């Protein structure tokens, strides 16, 4: 399975982070944890953290989504509004999917498209009987 780095978009054998982004995110994690340990509870929103450590909010969300840091610890969402990722539920500032889910969905769509193209070339469809051109999954 081929994928892309959820942070920079470089090609990978699978999803996740490329080695460069992984190293950068490890450094960011140290800075975010240091900020959160000293920050008052009303300064723990994504924008506050991103501004304080000098990174984009999407980088902070990568750490939150991966479970490395928690901004709210049982408190209301650190982002204003009710917008949440349709797939995992993390709060969003814009869009329908967080960067991690958007990358995973894109990768799944590419894999499905590739499988359908290969099936069309072979005269088969993924999950359907050999030579099936429709009518339902094999065994139906």
Buried (B, 14 or more C-beta within 10 A) or exposed (E): EEBBBBBEEEEBEEBBBBEEBEEBBEEBBEBBBEBBEEBEEEBBBBBBBBBBBEBEBBBBBBBBBBEBBEBBEEEEBBBEEEBBBEBEEBBBEEEEBBBBBBBBEBBEEBBEEEEEEEBEEEEBBEEBBEEBEEEEEEEE
